[in-house]
Amino acid sequence: MTEIDYKKLKFKSGLEIHQQLDSAKKLFCNCPNVLRKDEGDYEVNRKLHAVAGESGEVDIAASHQASKDKDFVYQGYDSTCLVELDEEPPHEINKEALKIAVQIGLLMNMKIIPITQVMRKTVVDGSNTGGFQRTLLVARDGFIETESGKVVIDFLYLEEDAARIVSRGDKKDVYKLDRLGVPLVEVVTAPDVKNAEHAKEVALHIGNVLRSCKVKRGIGTIRQDVNISIRDENRVEIKGMQDMNIFIEAIEKEVSRQEELSDEGKATDMEVRNVLSDATTKYMRPLPGSARMYPETDLPLLKIHRDLINEAKRDLPKLKTDVEEDLKGKGLGEDMIKLLFKQDKLELLEELLKVVNKPELVAKMILMWPKEIAKHADKDLKEVSKLLEDNFGGVLVALDKGKISESDIKKVLGEIVSGKSLDEATKIEKVDIGGVEEFVMKIVKEKPGMNANAYMGLVMKEFGGKVSGKEVMGLIKKYL
């Protein structure tokens, strides 16, 4: 692909990033924030119609969706309620989710909105049972610093996630209600992105901020859209930009597509396009506008009190990059740090380090040994992990008090999994070190010429976990 002169093309681009929050409950009801794998308990059929927004006009994207005249089927569960079905007014907003959103805003230097209005955003593609999504502006006018300069964060919204698609058809779509109402933040940047590489840097930076807070992890929990225009022409929104491997290429191909249209004298339509696996894009629908917004009539104005903001500041988490640097300073390698974040064990590590300040030992104990022990015992890893997490603290207390040595820990954990109590497993029978030294002296004399590790193997076979490996190695080196 020919190198793109972004400045000459008057390239304009900004990002919209949607991230699910990991609160216990949904945003406007008390249903659990959890996705179901089983079949729904019941089904409800609906038709949806476009309505006029606050401006009195019907949004073009809503009209486009309504023209398809589809039927929508919703699968509900015992973990969903009448709020998701739009048969009951929304409850008071989830304070936990609101606090997380405020923290995200603070980490991006944003101004928290003291009084805000919950709005309804017309959505008639079937993903919301009521034909609208509830959304509210939480913060505005922030910024992040990148290598290519400051990027303004215009808005931070807190909103409901959509229902989860099961199947699509020409005349009928089927959705699950388990995801509908899950708290979601939307981060909207100004069009400060300078080129495709910069867009990726901005996306990763914002992702770092989000992952530093209490958000959900995994496929489908974060969705990224990129807005692109050139030569002061119409804006196009590219959805589905989650794959960082094609992020830059997709932007470059979209710029080239718009440039080709512009060179031919054809107007770039204001539209939403979906990115494909080959980094090209496909038309989805017209670009929505402000005509789809109108106030939520079932909820009063929301006041974000100073007490909540102060609480959010007090509990403000460190950025993920800063935490990584702290862990490196404690002697942990990059692979171990990646595992800590992947397995979401950082909080557990910090708690256990208060008992015994041995980061590498504790990291191995919680990240690697459960898998090895479960495999050796032929037991379910989740069950083993849960049992061990309940006993990690007690085992480390035994280590700190000198009841066991570091070399005993893995064996102790294995015995706990086999059915022993913590007290039984930590009662390690010790041997007289004089007897061990006599044995070392004997095998060095009887089997001359072996290396230290070979002698170590013979000693540990003889005495098992009853003696410290460090002490044994010291004795071996004494007699070699």
C-alpha positions, 0 to 999 in steps of 0.5 A: 500500500502506498504511504499515506500523507495524512496531513495533506489529506486533512485526516480527522479521526477519533475513537469511541471505546465501550467497556463493560464494568464488573459491578455486582448488579446491572445498571438500573435493576438488581439482576446479577451482572452475569452471562448465562450459557444455558437455554432461556426459561421463557421467550417474549416476542416484540415489534419495535418502532422508531419514534421522534427524538428531542428535536421532533425528528426521527433519526435516519438510522432508526428509520433504516432499522424500522423499515426492515419490519422484523420480529424480535424474540427475547430469551429470559432467565430467572436472573433477569427481570421485568426491567429488562423486558421494559415492563417495569420502570428502571430502579435507582442507578447502580452506585457501584457502577457510577463510582467505577465510571467516575474513577475512569473519568478521573484517571483521564483528567476529566471534569465530573458532571455534578448534575446530569440527565439520564437520556433515552437513545433510540435503538430499534435493531432489536438489541433493546426491548424498549426500542431505546438504550439508557445513557448518561453523561458522567464526565467531559473535557479530559485528556491523555498524553501520548507520544504524538501529543495530547488527545482530548477526551470529550465525553464519558458516558455510563450506559446499558449494554445491549441484549446478546444476539443468538441468531439473525434472520431475514424477518426474525432476530433472537436475543438473550436478555442476560447482557441487557442492562449490564453497566457499560462506559463509552469513552469518546475522544476528540478528532485528535488522532494524527494517523493510523499508528497514533490511533492504535496508541490511543486505543491501547492507552485508553485500554490501559486506563480501563483495565486499571479499574473494575471492568470485565475482561475477555472477548466481547467485554470491550468494543472499539469504533473509529471515526474517520474523515478526509478533506473535510468530507463526511465522517464514517464510523468503523465498528468492530475494531477490537483486533489490534493485529489489523487495527492499523491496516483497517484504518489505512484501507478505509482512508484509501477507500475514501480517497478513491471516492473523493478523487472520483468526485463521489461523496463519502456517505455518512455511514456505519461500516463493519471491519472484516477479517481482511481489514476491509469494511462493509456497509452496515447502516446510515450514521445516527445523529442527535435526533435519536436522543430524548430524556428518560421520563422514569428517572429524576435528574441524577446528582453526582455528589461530592462525597461519591467523587471524594470516595472515588478519588480515595480508592483510585486505582493505579494505572496498569502500567504503573503496577507492572513497573512496581512488580518488576521492581519486586523482582517478577519477570514479564511472563509472571506479571502477564499471568497475574493480570490474565488470571486476575490474581494481583489482589491475592498476591498483594494480600499474601505479600503482607504475610511473607514478603517473597514476591517470586515464591508467592507468585509461583504458589498462586499462579503455577503450582495449583495447575501442577497439583491438580494435574498430579491429583487428577482433580478439577483445576477450579476446585483445587484453586479454590481450596488452595486459595483458602489455605495460602495464607495459613501455609505462609503463616506456617512458613513465617513461624518456621514450622515449614521451609520454602521447599515444603510448601508445594508438598504441603499444598498437595497434602491439603488437596489430598484431604489433610487439614492445614494443621496436619499438612504443616506438621512436617517431621524434621530430621537432625541436620547432623544425620543429613551431613553424615549421609552427605559425607558418606555418598560423596566418599562412596560416589566420587566425581558427581556434580552437586545437583546429582548429590542433591537428588540422592539426599532429597530422595533419602530424606524427602521434604524433611530437610531444606534444599538450601541446607543440603546444597550447603553441606554438599558444597562443603564436602566437594 
